[in-house]
Amino acid sequence: MTVTRTELAAHVAAAFSAGPASRDGLLAYAVGSHARPAVIMMINSLPDKSYPSLRDLWYHLGELPVGQ
């Protein structure tokens, strides 16, 4: 099953509640929300930097479909 933006957002949106999130922070939220291994791998493929908002992830993950 393909990872979608909707699925990824469901696991990491809360990471941005206090401001920008790092890749490690996104990974922690995804693991804590029991994301599928494919979601964890997708986040791990992101550049190691700070992301001001969820929308900033889409620049690096433009190939992800919105939903199924």
LUMVEX-617231 format. One record per atom (N, C-alpha, C): x, y, z; residue number from 1. Coordinates in Angstrom, 3 decimals. Atoms other than C-alpha are relative to their C-alpha. Example, Ala and Ser with C-alpha at 12.3 -4.5 7.8 and 13.67 -1.06 7.14 Angstrom:
! LUMVEX-617231
SITE          X          Y          Z   pos
SITE      0.890     -1.190      0.000     1
SITE     12.300     -4.500      7.800     1
SITE      0.900      1.200      0.000     1
SITE     -0.820     -1.190     -0.060     2
SITE     13.670     -1.060      7.140     2
SITE     -0.770      1.090      0.730     2
END
This chain:
! LUMVEX-617231
SITE          X          Y          Z   pos
SITE      0.834     -1.177      0.000     1
SITE      0.000      0.000      0.000     1
SITE      0.888      1.252      0.000     1
SITE     -0.748     -1.237      0.151     2
SITE      1.302      3.429     -0.974     2
SITE     -0.263      0.944      1.168     2
SITE      0.147     -1.044     -1.017     3
SITE      1.935      6.106      1.636     3
SITE     -0.621      1.219     -0.678     3
SITE      0.632     -1.205      0.532     4
SITE     -0.276      9.146      1.073     4
SITE      0.276      1.189      0.912     4
SITE     -0.164     -1.207     -0.812     5
SITE     -0.083     12.731      2.277     5
SITE     -0.962     -0.020      1.183     5
SITE      0.995      0.081     -1.068     6
SITE     -3.228     12.119      4.296     6
SITE      0.497     -0.893      1.132     6
SITE     -0.517      0.923     -1.017     7
SITE     -1.665      9.153      6.103     7
SITE      1.181      0.622      0.737     7
SITE     -1.162     -0.617     -0.632     8
SITE      1.604     10.972      6.730     8
SITE     -0.435      1.119      0.949     8
SITE      0.485     -1.100     -0.837     9
SITE     -0.225     14.032      8.062     9
SITE     -0.659     -0.509      1.269     9
SITE      0.673      0.561     -1.178    10
SITE     -2.280     11.864     10.414    10
SITE      1.010     -0.382      1.084    10
SITE     -1.011      0.444     -0.964    11
SITE      0.940     10.669     12.063    11
SITE      0.915      1.105      0.497    11
SITE     -0.998     -1.000     -0.395    12
SITE      3.003     13.861     12.184    12
SITE     -0.543      1.416      0.197    12
SITE      0.531     -1.374     -0.108    13
SITE      0.679     16.913     12.196    13
SITE      0.214      0.593      1.386    13
SITE     -0.166     -0.499     -1.369    14
SITE      0.912     17.204     15.987    14
SITE      1.429      0.448      0.289    14
SITE     -1.396     -0.389     -0.208    15
SITE      4.695     17.577     15.701    15
SITE      0.199      1.500     -0.211    15
SITE     -0.122     -1.425      0.298    16
SITE      4.105     21.129     14.459    16
SITE     -0.774      0.889      0.972    16
SITE      0.829     -0.772     -0.930    17
SITE      1.900     22.206     17.375    17
SITE      0.791      1.045      0.783    17
SITE     -0.825     -0.947     -0.752    18
SITE      4.795     23.967     19.102    18
SITE      0.964      0.762     -0.899    18
SITE     -0.886     -0.687      0.936    19
SITE      6.444     25.344     15.957    19
SITE      0.659     -0.979     -0.952    19
SITE     -0.688      0.861      0.966    20
SITE      8.927     23.900     13.459    20
SITE      0.359     -1.363      0.591    20
SITE     -0.344      1.365     -0.421    21
SITE      9.715     20.190     13.589    21
SITE      1.213     -0.489     -0.789    21
SITE     -1.158      0.603      0.657    22
SITE     12.952     18.371     12.813    22
SITE     -0.391     -1.378     -0.537    22
SITE      0.248      1.360      0.499    23
SITE     13.167     15.087     10.941    23
SITE     -0.084     -0.979      1.171    23
SITE      0.040      0.892     -1.162    24
SITE     13.928     13.361     14.252    24
SITE     -1.301      0.158      0.782    24
SITE      1.277     -0.243     -0.680    25
SITE     10.873     14.994     15.819    25
SITE     -1.153     -0.650     -0.749    25
SITE      1.033      0.635      0.819    26
SITE      8.708     13.820     12.931    26
SITE      0.032     -1.513      0.168    26
SITE     -0.143      1.451     -0.202    27
SITE     10.088     10.304     13.322    27
SITE     -0.556     -0.416      1.352    27
SITE      0.491      0.328     -1.341    28
SITE      9.326     10.339     17.044    28
SITE     -1.526     -0.003      0.039    28
SITE      1.469     -0.036      0.040    29
SITE      5.709     11.362     16.409    29
SITE     -0.558     -1.169     -0.788    29
SITE      0.487      1.107      0.827    30
SITE      5.299      8.764     13.685    30
SITE      0.110     -1.328      0.747    30
SITE     -0.172      1.235     -0.770    31
SITE      6.699      5.970     15.861    31
SITE     -0.999     -0.034      1.152    31
SITE      0.924     -0.080     -1.125    32
SITE      4.597      7.139     18.806    32
SITE     -1.451     -0.216     -0.393    32
SITE      1.372      0.202      0.463    33
SITE      1.458      6.999     16.696    33
SITE     -0.164     -1.317     -0.758    33
SITE      0.034      1.345      0.591    34
SITE      2.279      3.486     15.446    34
SITE     -0.161      0.026     -1.519    34
SITE      0.015     -0.074      1.463    35
SITE      2.836      4.487     11.818    35
SITE      0.578     -1.266     -0.613    35
SITE     -0.523      1.159      0.733    36
SITE      3.466      1.757      9.293    36
SITE      1.480      0.209     -0.319    36
SITE     -1.422     -0.129      0.362    37
SITE      7.122      1.004      8.444    37
SITE      0.223      0.848     -1.254    37
SITE     -0.154     -0.789      1.228    38
SITE      6.599      2.576      4.997    38
SITE     -0.043      1.500      0.302    38
SITE      0.081     -1.414     -0.394    39
SITE      5.670      5.897      6.654    39
SITE      1.305      0.412      0.683    39
SITE     -1.263     -0.271     -0.699    40
SITE      8.736      5.731      8.911    40
SITE      1.133      0.147     -1.019    40
SITE     -1.040     -0.068      1.030    41
SITE     10.949      5.063      5.885    41
SITE     -0.119      1.285     -0.810    41
SITE      0.224     -1.228      0.760    42
SITE      9.392      7.998      4.013    42
SITE      0.530      1.206      0.777    42
SITE     -0.480     -1.116     -0.829    43
SITE     10.100     10.376      6.907    43
SITE      1.518     -0.047      0.103    43
SITE     -1.449      0.152     -0.123    44
SITE     13.608      8.993      7.287    44
SITE      0.728      0.439     -1.271    44
SITE     -0.623     -0.414      1.266    45
SITE     14.273      9.840      3.622    45
SITE      0.067      1.527     -0.146    45
SITE     -0.025     -1.464      0.056    46
SITE     13.677     13.555      4.302    46
SITE      1.376      0.547      0.369    46
SITE     -1.242     -0.641     -0.440    47
SITE     16.666     15.893      4.554    47
SITE     -0.079      0.323      1.494    47
SITE     -0.065     -0.272     -1.436    48
SITE     17.794     16.385      8.159    48
SITE      0.056      1.505      0.215    48
SITE      0.107     -1.440     -0.184    49
SITE     16.556     19.943      8.710    49
SITE     -1.273      0.310      0.760    49
SITE      1.204     -0.434     -0.685    50
SITE     13.850     21.939     10.423    50
SITE     -1.070      0.330     -1.039    50
SITE      1.130     -0.243      0.888    51
SITE     10.420     22.074      8.757    51
SITE     -0.987      0.911      0.723    51
SITE      0.885     -0.952     -0.675    52
SITE      8.326     25.148      9.645    52
SITE     -1.452     -0.454      0.097    52
SITE      1.393      0.446     -0.013    53
SITE      5.024     23.477      8.777    53
SITE     -0.139     -1.299     -0.782    53
SITE      0.279      1.235      0.721    54
SITE      3.460     20.327      7.429    54
SITE      0.109      0.211     -1.506    54
SITE     -0.048     -0.289      1.434    55
SITE      3.168     21.955      4.002    55
SITE      1.419     -0.014     -0.542    55
SITE     -1.389     -0.006      0.454    56
SITE      6.961     22.259      3.847    56
SITE      0.519     -1.397     -0.309    56
SITE     -0.401      1.374      0.317    57
SITE      7.225     18.475      3.748    57
SITE     -0.298     -0.333     -1.447    57
SITE      0.424      0.370      1.354    58
SITE      5.439     18.339      0.409    58
SITE      1.023      0.402     -1.052    58
SITE     -1.065     -0.393      0.924    59
SITE      8.333     20.152     -1.288    59
SITE      0.955     -1.168     -0.224    59
SITE     -0.942      1.123      0.076    60
SITE     10.522     17.125     -0.522    60
SITE     -0.694     -1.318     -0.329    60
SITE      0.747      1.230      0.229    61
SITE      7.767     14.544     -0.925    61
SITE     -1.100      0.223     -1.046    61
SITE      0.966     -0.368      1.022    62
SITE      6.038     15.892     -4.008    62
SITE     -0.648     -1.176     -0.721    62
SITE      0.524      1.172      0.710    63
SITE      5.520     12.396     -5.423    63
SITE     -1.103     -0.709      0.785    63
SITE      1.043      0.662     -0.807    64
SITE      3.191     11.395     -2.562    64
SITE     -1.381      0.409     -0.479    64
SITE      1.382     -0.346      0.354    65
SITE     -0.440     11.179     -3.630    65
SITE     -0.712      0.574      1.221    65
SITE      0.759     -0.596     -1.089    66
SITE     -2.947     13.138     -1.569    66
SITE     -0.761     -1.064      0.776    66
SITE      0.770      1.081     -0.623    67
SITE     -5.185     10.160     -0.861    67
SITE     -0.112     -1.165     -0.960    67
SITE      0.114      1.183      0.864    68
SITE     -6.175      6.830     -2.270    68
SITE     -1.227      0.004     -0.815    68
END
